[in-house]
Amino acid sequence: MSTKRDYYEVLGIERGATQEEVRKAYRSLARKFHPDVNQGDGEAEERFKEVNEAHEVLSNPERRARYDRFGHDGEQAGFGDGFNGSGFGDLFDMFFGGAGGGQRAASSQRDGHDLRFDLEITLEEAYAGVEKSIKLVRQESCPTCKGSGAKAGSSPQRCPSCSGSGQVRHVQSTILGSFATVVPCTRCRGEGTIVTNPCETCSGNGRVRATRERVIKVPAGVDTGTTIRLPGEGDAGARGGQSGDLHIYITVVEHERFRRQGYDLYCELDVPFTVMALGGQITAPTVDGGETIAIPAGTPSGTTFRLRAKGMADVYGRRPPGDLILVTRVAVPSSLTDEQKRLLRELAELRGEALSERPGEQDKGFIGKVMDAFR
């Protein structure tokens, strides 16, 4: 019985996965374990071969059906179709370009990697939108050799190991028959060409690392977890390959006063107990300034006031902005003048409220009762 890992396990998918799910899983793992990304890592190279072998079978409906019925034993017993270009062909299309069947000519083009940048902004910046200048370190095409990797006056040569195909075919004979596997050439790393006279600036790589300043436009309404994708702003591709993308991950710093919930903002509003009792006007804080609101007489603590469209905008513009919800809270004075204390005692007597007789507790007792009354 075969000791190979289950192909579905190799790709990390369910047995009922669609062909699109098979392809997505394969592309992700192939990028992760590609020899060009993991130079000198033997374990990654073996995983790369394992992923390609699994994809070669599961991407072919007939071979997948036989594998589902017979497993690895069916493949090794000669039920497989042999290499037909479907598995490794997709691999070389993805990393190196090119077209055709199993004998396709390799291309040295490789797409650049995507990059990630974590950006912190304030709630005020998320509310109104902002432009941020960032410094980005990325791979760019070598200005000396224009990305070829070869020294001026020379050019990359065809790889003698694979004759420029970028692929090496291995045939293994068993008592049950022969079967072939095709893997990327280790000498040219699947490119089909090698640089014998490398550029001195990039050492034959075709790319150099550079720091660039970039202005990022952050739209109004973003929240923690929002991602901004900038196509082509990642690492440059090799030998004319496409550049990767830049992904900006947004984190909105927690605000000391406002709390976000969806598109709405919440804020506690401290109101003097005299205004709560008698009514009046007070300036309520908003993210972009302040707004005067009327407090009716006898307003209890915990009453909410809603300011329309003073919340967060929808970053996609599909709905109106949220609201700012103010929750009233009694503001108790920390110190009182003698006259204020006298008037409060008279009010307490008129209301028939007993005050503490112990020194230093008269004001505390009355103010506590006032707070209890409003709560």
C-alpha positions in Angstrom: 0.0 0.0 0.0 1.2 3.5 -0.8 2.8 5.6 2.0 2.1 8.9 0.2 0.0 11.5 1.8 -3.6 11.9 0.6 -3.7 14.4 -2.2 -6.7 16.2 -0.7 -4.7 16.5 2.5 -1.7 17.8 0.6 -3.8 20.7 -0.9 -5.8 21.2 2.3 -9.2 20.7 0.7 -12.3 18.6 1.1 -12.9 15.6 -1.2 -16.0 17.4 -2.6 -14.0 20.5 -3.5 -14.7 22.2 -6.9 -12.1 22.5 -9.6 -11.8 26.2 -8.8 -11.1 25.4 -5.1 -8.5 22.9 -6.2 -6.8 25.5 -8.4 -6.9 28.2 -5.7 -5.4 25.9 -3.1 -2.7 24.8 -5.5 -1.7 28.4 -6.5 -1.4 29.4 -2.9 0.8 26.5 -1.9 2.9 26.6 -5.1 3.7 30.2 -4.4 4.6 29.4 -0.7 6.9 26.5 -1.5 8.4 27.5 -4.8 12.2 26.9 -4.9 12.8 30.5 -6.0 11.2 31.7 -2.8 12.9 29.1 -0.6 16.4 28.8 -2.0 18.4 26.0 -0.4 15.4 24.7 1.6 15.2 21.0 0.7 12.0 20.5 2.7 10.2 23.2 0.8 11.4 21.7 -2.5 9.9 18.4 -1.5 6.6 20.0 -0.5 6.6 21.9 -3.8 6.9 18.6 -5.7 4.2 17.0 -3.5 1.8 19.9 -4.2 2.4 19.7 -7.9 1.8 16.0 -8.0 -1.4 16.3 -6.1 -2.6 19.1 -8.4 -1.7 17.1 -11.5 -4.1 14.3 -10.5 -6.9 16.3 -8.9 -7.1 18.9 -11.7 -7.8 16.1 -14.2 -11.4 14.9 -13.9 -10.6 11.4 -15.2 -7.5 10.9 -13.0 -9.3 12.4 -10.0 -12.2 9.9 -10.4 -9.7 7.0 -10.6 -7.8 8.3 -7.6 -11.1 8.7 -5.6 -11.8 5.0 -6.4 -8.4 3.3 -6.2 -6.2 5.9 -4.3 -2.4 6.0 -4.9 -2.3 2.3 -5.8 -4.4 3.0 -8.9 -2.0 5.7 -10.1 1.1 3.5 -9.5 -0.5 0.5 -11.2 -0.6 2.2 -14.5 -4.1 3.7 -14.4 -2.7 7.2 -14.7 -2.4 9.1 -18.0 1.2 10.1 -17.4 2.3 13.7 -17.7 0.0 15.6 -20.0 1.0 19.2 -19.2 -2.2 20.0 -17.2 -0.6 20.1 -13.8 2.9 21.5 -14.4 1.6 23.5 -17.3 -0.5 25.6 -14.9 2.5 25.9 -12.6 4.6 27.4 -15.4 1.8 29.6 -16.6 1.5 31.0 -13.1 5.2 31.6 -12.4 7.0 31.7 -15.7 4.4 32.4 -18.4 4.4 30.5 -21.7 1.9 28.3 -23.5 1.6 24.9 -25.2 1.8 21.3 -24.1 4.4 19.3 -22.1 7.2 20.4 -24.4 6.4 24.1 -24.0 9.4 26.5 -24.0 10.1 28.0 -20.6 10.0 31.7 -19.8 12.2 33.4 -17.3 9.4 35.8 -16.3 8.3 35.6 -12.7 5.7 37.7 -11.0 6.7 39.8 -8.0 5.5 39.2 -4.5 2.7 41.0 -2.8 3.7 43.3 0.1 1.9 44.2 3.3 2.1 47.5 5.2 0.3 48.1 8.5 -1.0 51.6 8.9 -2.3 53.2 12.2 -4.6 56.1 12.0 -6.7 58.1 14.5 -10.5 58.0 14.7 -10.6 61.6 13.5 -8.6 60.6 10.4 -10.9 57.6 9.8 -13.9 59.9 10.2 -12.9 62.5 7.6 -10.4 60.5 5.4 -6.7 61.3 5.2 -3.6 61.1 3.1 -0.7 59.3 4.7 2.9 59.3 3.5 4.6 55.9 4.0 8.1 54.5 3.3 8.1 51.2 1.5 11.0 48.8 1.0 10.5 46.7 -2.1 12.3 45.0 -5.0 12.6 47.1 -8.2 13.9 46.3 -11.6 17.6 46.8 -11.8 18.3 50.2 -13.5 21.7 49.0 -14.9 20.6 45.8 -16.7 16.9 46.7 -17.1 15.9 43.6 -15.3 17.8 41.0 -17.4 20.4 40.2 -14.8 23.1 40.1 -17.4 26.1 42.5 -17.6 26.0 45.1 -20.3 26.9 43.6 -23.7 25.8 40.1 -22.7 22.5 38.3 -22.3 21.1 35.2 -20.5 22.0 31.9 -22.1 19.9 28.8 -22.6 20.2 26.3 -19.7 22.2 23.3 -20.8 20.6 21.0 -18.3 17.0 21.4 -19.6 17.8 22.7 -23.1 15.8 25.8 -22.3 12.6 24.1 -21.4 12.8 24.8 -17.7 11.6 21.2 -17.0 13.4 18.0 -16.3 11.6 14.7 -17.0 12.3 11.6 -14.8 11.1 8.2 -15.9 10.9 5.4 -13.3 10.4 1.8 -14.3 8.7 -0.7 -12.0 7.3 -4.3 -12.4 4.0 -2.7 -13.0 5.1 -0.4 -15.8 6.8 2.9 -16.3 5.7 6.3 -15.1 7.2 9.8 -15.6 7.3 12.9 -13.5 8.3 16.4 -14.6 9.9 18.8 -12.2 11.4 22.3 -12.6 15.0 22.3 -13.6 17.1 22.9 -10.4 20.0 24.5 -12.3 18.0 27.4 -13.9 15.2 27.1 -11.3 12.6 26.6 -14.1 13.6 29.7 -16.0 15.1 28.0 -19.0 18.1 30.4 -19.0 21.1 31.1 -16.9 23.2 34.2 -16.4 26.9 33.4 -17.1 28.1 37.1 -16.9 26.0 38.7 -14.1 25.2 42.4 -13.8 27.4 43.9 -11.0 24.6 46.1 -9.7 22.1 43.3 -9.0 24.5 40.3 -9.0 22.4 38.7 -11.8 19.2 38.9 -9.9 17.6 41.5 -12.2 16.2 43.3 -9.3 17.5 45.6 -6.5 16.0 46.5 -3.1 15.0 50.2 -2.8 13.1 52.4 -0.4 10.3 54.5 -1.9 8.0 57.1 -0.3 4.3 56.6 -1.3 1.3 58.7 -0.5 -1.7 56.6 0.6 -5.2 58.0 0.3 -7.4 56.5 3.1 -11.1 57.0 2.5 -13.5 58.2 5.2 -15.2 55.4 7.1 -12.4 52.9 7.3 -12.3 50.7 10.4 -9.7 48.3 11.9 -9.3 45.4 9.6 -10.0 47.4 6.4 -7.5 46.5 3.6 -6.6 48.9 0.8 -5.1 47.1 -2.3 -2.8 49.0 -4.6 -2.2 46.9 -7.8 1.4 46.8 -9.1 2.9 48.5 -6.0 4.5 45.4 -4.6 7.8 43.8 -5.6 8.8 44.1 -9.2 8.6 40.9 -11.3 11.7 39.2 -12.5 12.7 39.3 -16.2 9.7 41.4 -17.1 7.2 39.6 -15.0 4.2 41.5 -13.4 4.7 43.4 -10.2 3.0 42.2 -7.1 0.4 44.2 -5.2 0.6 46.3 -2.0 -1.9 45.6 0.7 -2.4 48.3 3.3 -3.9 47.0 6.6 -5.7 49.7 8.6 -5.8 49.9 12.4 -7.8 52.7 14.0 -6.4 53.6 17.4 -9.0 53.4 20.2 -10.4 56.9 21.1 -10.5 58.1 24.7 -14.0 59.5 24.3 -15.8 58.0 21.3 -16.7 54.3 20.9 -17.6 52.9 17.5 -20.3 50.3 16.9 -20.8 49.7 13.2 -21.4 53.1 11.6 -22.6 54.7 14.8 -20.5 56.4 17.5 -21.3 56.5 21.2 -20.2 59.1 23.7 -20.9 59.8 27.4 -22.2 63.3 27.9 -21.5 64.9 31.3 -24.3 67.3 32.2 -24.4 69.4 35.4 -27.2 68.2 37.8 -28.7 71.7 37.8 -29.2 71.5 34.0 -30.6 68.0 34.3 -33.1 69.3 36.8 -34.0 72.7 35.4 -33.2 72.1 31.7 -30.9 74.2 29.5 -28.5 74.0 26.6 -25.1 72.3 26.5 -22.4 71.9 23.9 -22.0 68.2 23.0 -18.7 66.9 21.6 -18.6 65.6 18.0 -15.6 64.1 16.2 -15.3 67.2 14.0 -16.0 69.9 16.7 -19.1 70.4 18.9 -22.9 70.9 18.6 -25.4 72.6 20.9 -28.3 70.5 22.1 -31.2 71.3 24.4 -31.6 69.3 27.6 -35.2 69.2 28.8 -36.0 69.8 32.5 -36.1 66.6 34.6 -33.9 64.6 32.2 -32.7 61.5 34.1 -29.2 60.2 33.9 -28.7 57.6 31.0 -31.0 59.4 28.6 -29.8 59.2 25.0 -29.7 62.0 22.4 -29.1 61.1 18.7 -27.3 63.4 16.3 -28.1 62.3 12.8 -25.2 61.7 10.3 -22.6 62.6 12.9 -21.3 59.0 12.9 -19.0 57.2 10.5 -19.4 57.2 6.7 -19.8 54.0 4.6 -16.4 53.6 3.0 -18.2 52.2 -0.1 -20.7 55.0 -0.2 -23.7 52.6 -0.3 -25.5 54.1 2.7 -25.8 57.4 4.6 -23.4 58.1 7.5 -24.2 56.7 10.9 -25.3 58.7 14.0 -23.6 60.0 17.1 -25.4 58.7 20.2 -24.9 60.7 23.4 -25.6 59.1 26.7 -26.2 61.6 29.5 -24.3 61.3 32.8 -24.6 63.5 35.9 -21.6 65.7 36.3 -21.0 66.2 40.1 -18.8 69.1 41.1 -15.6 68.1 42.9 -15.5 71.3 45.0 -18.0 73.9 46.2 -17.8 77.5 47.6 -19.2 78.2 51.0 -22.1 80.1 49.4 -22.9 77.1 47.1 -22.8 74.8 50.1 -25.2 77.0 52.0 -27.7 77.1 49.1 -27.5 73.3 48.7 -28.2 72.8 52.4 -31.3 75.1 52.1 -32.4 73.0 49.1 -32.0 69.8 51.0 -34.0 71.2 53.9 -36.8 72.3 51.5 -36.9 68.8 50.0 -36.9 67.3 53.5 -33.6 65.4 52.9 -31.4 64.7 55.9 -27.7 65.5 55.6 -24.8 63.7 57.3 -23.8 65.4 60.5 -20.2 64.2 60.5 -17.7 66.8 59.4 -16.8 66.6 55.8 -19.7 64.4 54.8 -22.5 67.0 54.5 -21.8 67.8 50.9 -21.1 64.2 50.0 -24.4 63.0 51.4 -26.5 65.6 49.6 -24.7 65.2 46.3 -25.1 61.5 46.5 -28.8 61.9 47.0 -29.0 64.2 44.1 -27.2 61.7 41.9 -29.5 58.9 43.2 -32.6 61.0 42.4 -31.4 61.6 38.8 -30.5 58.0 38.3 
